[in-house]
Amino acid sequence: MSKQILKSGTSIGANYCEALGAESPMDFIHKVAISLKEANETFYWLDLLFSSNNISQERFETLNMQVQELYKMLNASIYTIKKRNGIE
């Protein structure tokens, strides 16, 4: 499980970096949406680690909060680019 969370957690940032070089607003949105999917997967693995008693509640809450903050920032990025470009 820890390998899976490492993969999905680091993929959030990697996909966002790729989005920064997007060729169009729609490409940016698509790449950031992939980051959101990776964040969702990270939530899943964190929950599984916690449910199986592999991490403490304190560690789970800290990591979960960090992923939530990333998720909010990614959603805000999509919202902003859509608003700037008149995309619904």
N, C-alpha and C positions, 0 to 999 in steps of 0.2 A: 504493500500500500504506500509506503514512503516513497518508493521509486515513482509511482504513479502521480503522487502529489508533487514531486519534484518536477516531473515532466509538464503537468498541466499548469503548475504555478509559474514556472519560468516561461512557458509559452505565452502567457498573458502579455508580458513585456516584449517578447520577441515579435509577436504579431502587431503590437502597437508601434514598435519601431518600424516595422514594414509599412504600416499605415502612414507614417510620416513621409514616406516617399511615394505615396499614392499618385496615380496618374490622373485622377479625377475625383470630384467629391463622392461619386458613387463608389469608386474603388476604395476611398478612405473609409466610407461607411461599412463596406463589406469586410475590410480587414479589421476594423474595430469590433464588428459583430463577431468575428472569429475570436477575438480576445474575450468578449463577453461569454462565449461558449466555453472557453477554457476556464474562465472564472467560475462558471456554473459547475464544471467538472471538479474544480478544486474544492468548491463547497461540498460536493458529494464525498470526495476522499477525506476531507477533514471530518465530516460527520461520521463516516465509517471508522476512521481512526479513533475518534472519541467514543463512539458506541461500543467499540471492541476493547475499550480501556487501554489503548496504546498511547494515548496522550492525556495529560491532566486537563481538568476543566479549565484551569487558568490559561494553559497554553492554547487550548482549543478556542477559548473566547478571544484571546489576543490575535491569533491567526485569522479567525473568522472575521473579526472586526477589520483587519487589514484588507482582506479580500473584499469585504463589503465596501470599503472606501474606494478601492480600485474600481469596483463595479459601478459605483456612483459616478466616478470621474469619467469612465468610459461611456456611460449613458449620456452624461452631460456633453461629451465631445460629439457624439452622434447628433444630439439635439441641436447643438450650436451649428454644426455644418449643414444640417437640414434647414435650419432657420435662415442662415446666410445665403443659401442657394435656392430657397423657395421649393424645397423638396418635401413632400408629404409622406 
